[in-house]
Amino acid sequence: MDGIDPSQIRRKRFDSTRRGFDPQQVTAFLEEVADGVATLLRTIDELRAEVREAEEKVADVMAAEEALQLTILTATKARDEMLARAERDAGRIRAEAQLEVAKMLEERRGRRSERRDAEPEPAADVQFVSEP
């Protein structure tokens, strides 16, 4: 700290004058002031340490937040890509299934047609006329 420190206060001496202050009172007061300044300096150092610690915690939290935001962004992008891929696959599978159904229906129609062609034609109704 710039300025005066407790040891300077304790070492300070004043010239004596005829009508001056009581040197013992001045010395006692300077001791009290020095003790007060020492306490304040310790408090300042402690507070600075606490501030550094708090700043480190804030930096850690901000880094964690940034990592979480990146994770969320990555997960969202992956989800969107998976949904798009699933929709494409579903469309392709649906189209393939429709083609397969159409093919099966066509084959079934063809077999019916073959069976009809293979069945003998019903005999024409023949009527016998009896002679009287």
Beta strands, then each sheet from edge to edge (+ up, - down):
end
